[in-house]
Amino acid sequence: MADLIDVPYGMKVKQSIIVKRLQSGFFAEVFLVMQNGQYEAALFLNDKFKPGPPVPHPLDQPTEQYSHFMGVRPSVGLTPEEAERIISEVECENSLHRKKLTDRWGKTDE
């Protein structure tokens, strides 16, 4: 595992789920992490942590190639297969350890 940059305090990186090279030349890698008492997916661009949802979220306007995204500014498009693999890994790990994933990304308390 490479030396990761800007890993949030308390986040424990467990394993890599997918790696892909973007058109920009950057490498996007999604890791399985333990954060806030649950297993989540975390996006790293060229080994630097990028905030975003704890699992891939569907795109508002999916394309033929991309159906989901992770991260914000920049966000990374994911194919249906990549999204399913990430979601499956996170759900499996949470189930195995009897944890429940809470996804509050983009939700406000009103």
OpenMM code with the backbone's topology and positions (N, CA, C; nanometers):
from openmm import Vec3, app, unit

residues = "MET ALA ASP LEU ILE ASP VAL PRO TYR GLY MET LYS VAL LYS GLN SER ILE ILE VAL LYS ARG LEU GLN SER GLY PHE PHE ALA GLU VAL PHE LEU VAL MET GLN ASN GLY GLN TYR GLU ALA ALA LEU PHE LEU ASN ASP LYS PHE LYS PRO GLY PRO PRO VAL PRO HIS PRO LEU ASP GLN PRO THR GLU GLN TYR SER HIS PHE MET GLY VAL ARG PRO SER VAL GLY LEU THR PRO GLU GLU ALA GLU ARG ILE ILE SER GLU VAL GLU CYS GLU ASN SER LEU HIS ARG LYS LYS LEU THR ASP ARG TRP GLY LYS THR ASP GLU".split()
positions = [
    Vec3(0.0843, -0.1171, 0.0000),
    Vec3(0.0000, 0.0000, 0.0000),
    Vec3(0.0891, 0.1237, 0.0000),
    Vec3(0.0562, 0.2163, -0.0876),
    Vec3(0.1343, 0.3394, -0.1002),
    Vec3(0.1164, 0.4263, 0.0246),
    Vec3(0.2038, 0.5251, 0.0375),
    Vec3(0.1882, 0.6231, 0.1452),
    Vec3(0.0750, 0.7163, 0.1070),
    Vec3(-0.0352, 0.7074, 0.1797),
    Vec3(-0.1531, 0.7863, 0.1486),
    Vec3(-0.1442, 0.9224, 0.2165),
    Vec3(-0.1980, 1.0247, 0.1501),
    Vec3(-0.1867, 1.1633, 0.1950),
    Vec3(-0.3227, 1.2131, 0.2428),
    Vec3(-0.3217, 1.2915, 0.3510),
    Vec3(-0.4417, 1.3562, 0.4050),
    Vec3(-0.5496, 1.2579, 0.4505),
    Vec3(-0.5084, 1.1431, 0.5021),
    Vec3(-0.6055, 1.0471, 0.5570),
    Vec3(-0.6663, 1.1111, 0.6822),
    Vec3(-0.7999, 1.1233, 0.6889),
    Vec3(-0.8634, 1.1861, 0.8050),
    Vec3(-0.8290, 1.1146, 0.9358),
    Vec3(-0.8219, 1.1922, 1.0435),
    Vec3(-0.7945, 1.1380, 1.1748),
    Vec3(-0.8995, 1.0327, 1.2089),
    Vec3(-0.8559, 0.9182, 1.2545),
    Vec3(-0.9459, 0.8105, 1.2951),
    Vec3(-0.9833, 0.7137, 1.1841),
    Vec3(-0.9486, 0.7464, 1.0598),
    Vec3(-0.9798, 0.6557, 0.9483),
    Vec3(-0.8735, 0.5483, 0.9414),
    Vec3(-0.9174, 0.4227, 0.9349),
    Vec3(-0.8249, 0.3109, 0.9214),
    Vec3(-0.8431, 0.2489, 0.7840),
    Vec3(-0.7394, 0.2555, 0.7020),
    Vec3(-0.7445, 0.2019, 0.5669),
    Vec3(-0.7211, 0.0516, 0.5737),
    Vec3(-0.8149, -0.0268, 0.5170),
    Vec3(-0.8083, -0.1724, 0.5247),
    Vec3(-0.7500, -0.2349, 0.3985),
    Vec3(-0.8091, -0.2068, 0.2816),
    Vec3(-0.7619, -0.2699, 0.1580),
    Vec3(-0.8122, -0.1924, 0.0372),
    Vec3(-0.7438, -0.2106, -0.0737),
    Vec3(-0.7831, -0.1487, -0.1993),
    Vec3(-0.8968, -0.2303, -0.2618),
    Vec3(-0.9960, -0.1592, -0.3173),
    Vec3(-1.1069, -0.2264, -0.3853),
    Vec3(-1.0893, -0.2153, -0.5364),
    Vec3(-1.0690, -0.0937, -0.5869),
    Vec3(-1.0444, -0.0758, -0.7303),
    Vec3(-0.9397, 0.0326, -0.7527),
    Vec3(-0.8718, 0.0220, -0.8649),
    Vec3(-0.7768, 0.1231, -0.9115),
    Vec3(-0.8078, 0.1488, -1.0575),
    Vec3(-0.8121, 0.2756, -1.0956),
    Vec3(-0.8340, 0.3071, -1.2368),
    Vec3(-0.7562, 0.4319, -1.2750),
    Vec3(-0.7127, 0.4346, -1.3988),
    Vec3(-0.6427, 0.5515, -1.4515),
    Vec3(-0.7451, 0.6402, -1.5204),
    Vec3(-0.7458, 0.7671, -1.4833),
    Vec3(-0.8410, 0.8607, -1.5397),
    Vec3(-0.7857, 0.9242, -1.6668),
    Vec3(-0.8732, 0.9846, -1.7460),
    Vec3(-0.8292, 1.0503, -1.8691),
    Vec3(-0.7277, 1.1598, -1.8409),
    Vec3(-0.7341, 1.2193, -1.7227),
    Vec3(-0.6408, 1.3252, -1.6846),
    Vec3(-0.5005, 1.2716, -1.6572),
    Vec3(-0.4886, 1.1387, -1.6482),
    Vec3(-0.3611, 1.0776, -1.6144),
    Vec3(-0.3482, 1.0445, -1.4662),
    Vec3(-0.4386, 1.0965, -1.3842),
    Vec3(-0.4392, 1.0658, -1.2416),
    Vec3(-0.4807, 0.9209, -1.2203),
    Vec3(-0.4389, 0.8664, -1.1073),
    Vec3(-0.4851, 0.7348, -1.0654),
    Vec3(-0.5878, 0.7535, -0.9552),
    Vec3(-0.7044, 0.6930, -0.9731),
    Vec3(-0.8087, 0.6929, -0.8709),
    Vec3(-0.8091, 0.5550, -0.8080),
    Vec3(-0.8043, 0.5528, -0.6761),
    Vec3(-0.8089, 0.4263, -0.6047),
    Vec3(-0.9132, 0.4381, -0.4942),
    Vec3(-0.9996, 0.3379, -0.4867),
    Vec3(-1.1027, 0.3328, -0.3832),
    Vec3(-1.0615, 0.2256, -0.2842),
    Vec3(-1.0547, 0.2653, -0.1573),
    Vec3(-1.0161, 0.1755, -0.0496),
    Vec3(-1.1349, 0.1451, 0.0410),
    Vec3(-1.1348, 0.0273, 0.0988),
    Vec3(-1.2249, -0.0072, 0.2072),
    Vec3(-1.1614, 0.0506, 0.3331),
    Vec3(-1.2386, 0.1301, 0.4083),
    Vec3(-1.1863, 0.1932, 0.5294),
    Vec3(-1.2839, 0.1744, 0.6445),
    Vec3(-1.2315, 0.1866, 0.7659),
    Vec3(-1.3158, 0.1912, 0.8854),
    Vec3(-1.3183, 0.3373, 0.9284),
    Vec3(-1.4392, 0.3945, 0.9341),
    Vec3(-1.4558, 0.5356, 0.9694),
    Vec3(-1.5878, 0.5501, 1.0419),
    Vec3(-1.5887, 0.6230, 1.1499),
    Vec3(-1.7118, 0.6497, 1.2257),
    Vec3(-1.7841, 0.5220, 1.2678),
    Vec3(-1.7084, 0.4184, 1.3020),
    Vec3(-1.7680, 0.2943, 1.3512),
    Vec3(-1.8327, 0.2077, 1.2449),
    Vec3(-1.8040, 0.2344, 1.1175),
    Vec3(-1.8606, 0.1548, 1.0092),
    Vec3(-1.7580, 0.1425, 0.8972),
    Vec3(-1.7779, 0.0421, 0.8125),
    Vec3(-1.6922, 0.0267, 0.6951),
    Vec3(-1.7503, 0.1115, 0.5826),
    Vec3(-1.6625, 0.1823, 0.5132),
    Vec3(-1.7004, 0.2715, 0.4044),
    Vec3(-1.6006, 0.2557, 0.2913),
    Vec3(-1.6297, 0.3219, 0.1797),
    Vec3(-1.5342, 0.3331, 0.0695),
    Vec3(-1.4777, 0.4744, 0.0730),
    Vec3(-1.3486, 0.4873, 0.0458),
    Vec3(-1.2845, 0.6186, 0.0437),
    Vec3(-1.2058, 0.6336, -0.0860),
    Vec3(-1.2189, 0.7502, -0.1473),
    Vec3(-1.1536, 0.7800, -0.2743),
    Vec3(-1.0210, 0.8513, -0.2506),
    Vec3(-0.9181, 0.8051, -0.3223),
    Vec3(-0.7876, 0.8706, -0.3209),
    Vec3(-0.7473, 0.8968, -0.4654),
    Vec3(-0.7060, 1.0195, -0.4959),
    Vec3(-0.6538, 1.0544, -0.6285),
    Vec3(-0.5046, 1.0753, -0.6144),
    Vec3(-0.4277, 0.9970, -0.6891),
    Vec3(-0.2813, 0.9984, -0.6761),
    Vec3(-0.2398, 0.9926, -0.5294),
    Vec3(-0.3012, 0.9024, -0.4553),
    Vec3(-0.2722, 0.8730, -0.3149),
    Vec3(-0.3171, 0.9809, -0.2171),
    Vec3(-0.3925, 1.0830, -0.2626),
    Vec3(-0.4413, 1.1891, -0.1741),
    Vec3(-0.5907, 1.1714, -0.1514),
    Vec3(-0.6318, 1.1683, -0.0248),
    Vec3(-0.7717, 1.1509, 0.0118),
    Vec3(-0.8575, 1.2629, -0.0449),
    Vec3(-0.9738, 1.2248, -0.0977),
    Vec3(-1.0737, 1.3201, -0.1456),
    Vec3(-1.2045, 1.2902, -0.0751),
    Vec3(-1.2663, 1.3897, -0.0117),
    Vec3(-1.3928, 1.3650, 0.0576),
    Vec3(-1.5030, 1.3285, -0.0401),
    Vec3(-1.6050, 1.2633, 0.0127),
    Vec3(-1.7179, 1.2237, -0.0697),
    Vec3(-1.8063, 1.1264, 0.0045),
    Vec3(-1.9040, 1.0712, -0.0653),
    Vec3(-1.9969, 0.9784, -0.0004),
    Vec3(-1.9269, 0.8491, 0.0432),
    Vec3(-1.9848, 0.7790, 0.1424),
    Vec3(-1.9216, 0.6570, 0.1938),
    Vec3(-1.9353, 0.5363, 0.1012),
    Vec3(-2.0201, 0.5451, 0.0021),
    Vec3(-2.0352, 0.4448, -0.1042),
    Vec3(-2.0690, 0.5222, -0.2314),
    Vec3(-2.0505, 0.4612, -0.3488),
    Vec3(-2.0843, 0.5320, -0.4723),
    Vec3(-2.2314, 0.5747, -0.4746),
    Vec3(-2.2549, 0.6954, -0.5253),
    Vec3(-2.3906, 0.7467, -0.5406),
    Vec3(-2.4267, 0.7492, -0.6884),
    Vec3(-2.5541, 0.7255, -0.7208),
    Vec3(-2.5958, 0.7308, -0.8613),
    Vec3(-2.5812, 0.8727, -0.9171),
    Vec3(-2.5427, 0.8816, -1.0417),
    Vec3(-2.5363, 1.0100, -1.1098),
    Vec3(-2.6779, 1.0591, -1.1391),
    Vec3(-2.6993, 1.1899, -1.1341),
    Vec3(-2.8295, 1.2463, -1.1707),
    Vec3(-2.8601, 1.2188, -1.3172),
    Vec3(-2.7558, 1.2277, -1.4003),
    Vec3(-2.7721, 1.2013, -1.5424),
    Vec3(-2.6669, 1.0991, -1.5856),
    Vec3(-2.6966, 0.9692, -1.5665),
    Vec3(-2.5985, 0.8666, -1.6044),
    Vec3(-2.5746, 0.8670, -1.7555),
    Vec3(-2.4564, 0.8199, -1.7930),
    Vec3(-2.4222, 0.8065, -1.9346),
    Vec3(-2.4164, 0.6579, -1.9674),
    Vec3(-2.3860, 0.6269, -2.0915),
    Vec3(-2.3715, 0.4866, -2.1287),
    Vec3(-2.2582, 0.4215, -2.0504),
    Vec3(-2.1549, 0.5009, -2.0203),
    Vec3(-2.0368, 0.4460, -1.9543),
    Vec3(-2.0441, 0.4558, -1.8017),
    Vec3(-2.0917, 0.5680, -1.7484),
    Vec3(-2.0866, 0.5914, -1.6037),
    Vec3(-2.2254, 0.6019, -1.5428),
    Vec3(-2.2442, 0.5316, -1.4307),
    Vec3(-2.3733, 0.5316, -1.3624),
    Vec3(-2.3654, 0.5906, -1.2214),
    Vec3(-2.2463, 0.5928, -1.1624),
    Vec3(-2.2269, 0.6370, -1.0244),
    Vec3(-2.1056, 0.7293, -1.0160),
    Vec3(-2.0909, 0.7939, -0.8982),
    Vec3(-1.9735, 0.8775, -0.8745),
    Vec3(-1.9275, 0.8613, -0.7311),
    Vec3(-1.8028, 0.8988, -0.7088),
    Vec3(-1.7471, 0.9130, -0.5736),
    Vec3(-1.6667, 1.0412, -0.5727),
    Vec3(-1.6535, 1.1004, -0.4556),
    Vec3(-1.5764, 1.2228, -0.4407),
    Vec3(-1.6587, 1.3443, -0.4782),
    Vec3(-1.6011, 1.4610, -0.4509),
    Vec3(-1.6614, 1.5870, -0.4940),
    Vec3(-1.5462, 1.6787, -0.5295),
    Vec3(-1.5625, 1.7476, -0.6354),
    Vec3(-1.4639, 1.8474, -0.6817),
    Vec3(-1.3206, 1.8022, -0.6670),
    Vec3(-1.2685, 1.7160, -0.7441),
    Vec3(-1.3333, 1.6505, -0.8570),
    Vec3(-1.4031, 1.5226, -0.8131),
    Vec3(-1.5028, 1.4855, -0.8890),
    Vec3(-1.5658, 1.3560, -0.8642),
    Vec3(-1.5202, 1.2598, -0.9732),
    Vec3(-1.5285, 1.1328, -0.9428),
    Vec3(-1.4826, 1.0286, -1.0345),
    Vec3(-1.6026, 0.9445, -1.0752),
    Vec3(-1.6247, 0.9328, -1.2064),
    Vec3(-1.7329, 0.8497, -1.2578),
    Vec3(-1.6972, 0.7029, -1.2483),
    Vec3(-1.7973, 0.6232, -1.2170),
    Vec3(-1.7779, 0.4785, -1.2029),
    Vec3(-1.8757, 0.4043, -1.2927),
    Vec3(-1.8292, 0.2964, -1.3510),
    Vec3(-1.9171, 0.2108, -1.4304),
    Vec3(-2.0097, 0.1355, -1.3357),
    Vec3(-2.1189, 0.0799, -1.3872),
    Vec3(-2.2062, -0.0005, -1.3000),
    Vec3(-2.1318, -0.1149, -1.2316),
    Vec3(-2.0382, -0.1779, -1.3031),
    Vec3(-1.9623, -0.2893, -1.2455),
    Vec3(-1.8708, -0.2416, -1.1321),
    Vec3(-1.8046, -0.1279, -1.1520),
    Vec3(-1.7169, -0.0747, -1.0467),
    Vec3(-1.7983, -0.0362, -0.9238),
    Vec3(-1.9112, 0.0320, -0.9451),
    Vec3(-1.9965, 0.0724, -0.8339),
    Vec3(-2.0468, -0.0492, -0.7567),
    Vec3(-2.0908, -0.1513, -0.8295),
    Vec3(-2.1416, -0.2724, -0.7643),
    Vec3(-2.0328, -0.3420, -0.6829),
    Vec3(-1.9142, -0.3471, -0.7369),
    Vec3(-1.8040, -0.4109, -0.6640),
    Vec3(-1.7734, -0.3372, -0.5336),
    Vec3(-1.7690, -0.2040, -0.5395),
    Vec3(-1.7410, -0.1234, -0.4198),
    Vec3(-1.8530, -0.1405, -0.3178),
    Vec3(-1.9765, -0.1260, -0.3625),
    Vec3(-2.0909, -0.1383, -0.2713),
    Vec3(-2.0945, -0.2773, -0.2086),
    Vec3(-2.0696, -0.3804, -0.2874),
    Vec3(-2.0692, -0.5185, -0.2354),
    Vec3(-1.9622, -0.5376, -0.1287),
    Vec3(-1.8425, -0.4861, -0.1539),
    Vec3(-1.7329, -0.4990, -0.0559),
    Vec3(-1.7697, -0.4309, 0.0756),
    Vec3(-1.8246, -0.3100, 0.0670),
    Vec3(-1.8609, -0.2351, 0.1879),
    Vec3(-1.9735, -0.3059, 0.2624),
    Vec3(-2.0780, -0.3466, 0.1905),
    Vec3(-2.1905, -0.4161, 0.2547),
    Vec3(-2.1469, -0.5477, 0.3178),
    Vec3(-2.0623, -0.6211, 0.2487),
    Vec3(-2.0142, -0.7502, 0.2995),
    Vec3(-1.9360, -0.7319, 0.4287),
    Vec3(-1.8462, -0.6352, 0.4295),
    Vec3(-1.7631, -0.6124, 0.5491),
    Vec3(-1.8488, -0.5663, 0.6664),
    Vec3(-1.9445, -0.4777, 0.6415),
    Vec3(-2.0337, -0.4330, 0.7487),
    Vec3(-2.1182, -0.5486, 0.8012),
    Vec3(-2.1675, -0.6319, 0.7127),
    Vec3(-2.2475, -0.7468, 0.7533),
    Vec3(-2.1647, -0.8456, 0.8346),
    Vec3(-2.0450, -0.8725, 0.7875),
    Vec3(-1.9551, -0.9659, 0.8547),
    Vec3(-1.9255, -0.9233, 0.9982),
    Vec3(-1.9113, -0.7931, 1.0191),
    Vec3(-1.8773, -0.7398, 1.1520),
    Vec3(-1.9992, -0.6841, 1.2261),
    Vec3(-2.1184, -0.7163, 1.1722),
    Vec3(-2.2453, -0.6743, 1.2342),
    Vec3(-2.2516, -0.5235, 1.2565),
    Vec3(-2.2180, -0.4509, 1.1527),
    Vec3(-2.2258, -0.3048, 1.1556),
    Vec3(-2.3292, -0.2619, 1.0532),
    Vec3(-2.3870, -0.1457, 1.0740),
    Vec3(-2.4879, -0.0937, 0.9825),
    Vec3(-2.4343, 0.0349, 0.9208),
    Vec3(-2.4317, 0.0389, 0.7887),
    Vec3(-2.3838, 0.1570, 0.7179),
    Vec3(-2.4890, 0.2667, 0.7231),
    Vec3(-2.4489, 0.3837, 0.7689),
    Vec3(-2.5343, 0.5013, 0.7670),
    Vec3(-2.4746, 0.5991, 0.6671),
    Vec3(-2.5506, 0.6305, 0.5644),
    Vec3(-2.5049, 0.7210, 0.4593),
    Vec3(-2.5805, 0.8524, 0.4716),
    Vec3(-2.5179, 0.9536, 0.5294),
    Vec3(-2.5788, 1.0856, 0.5484),
    Vec3(-2.5268, 1.1857, 0.4456),
    Vec3(-2.4548, 1.1381, 0.3446),
    Vec3(-2.3943, 1.2287, 0.2466),
    Vec3(-2.5017, 1.3099, 0.1738),
    Vec3(-2.4863, 1.4416, 0.1786),
    Vec3(-2.5771, 1.5295, 0.1074),
    Vec3(-2.7113, 1.5519, 0.1741),
    Vec3(-2.7300, 1.4968, 0.2941),
    Vec3(-2.8563, 1.5136, 0.3651),
    Vec3(-2.8376, 1.6192, 0.4741),
    Vec3(-2.9411, 1.6981, 0.4964),
    Vec3(-2.9352, 1.7979, 0.6019),
    Vec3(-3.0359, 1.7605, 0.7104),
    Vec3(-3.0090, 1.8040, 0.8317),
    Vec3(-3.1003, 1.7793, 0.9446),
    Vec3(-3.2017, 1.8912, 0.9504),
    Vec3(-3.3216, 1.8641, 0.9007),
    Vec3(-3.4276, 1.9663, 0.9047),
    Vec3(-3.5489, 1.9118, 0.9718),
] * unit.nanometer
topology = app.Topology()
chain = topology.addChain("A")
for resn in residues:
    res = topology.addResidue(resn, chain)
    for name in ("N", "CA", "C"):
        topology.addAtom(name, app.Element.getBySymbol(name[0]), res)
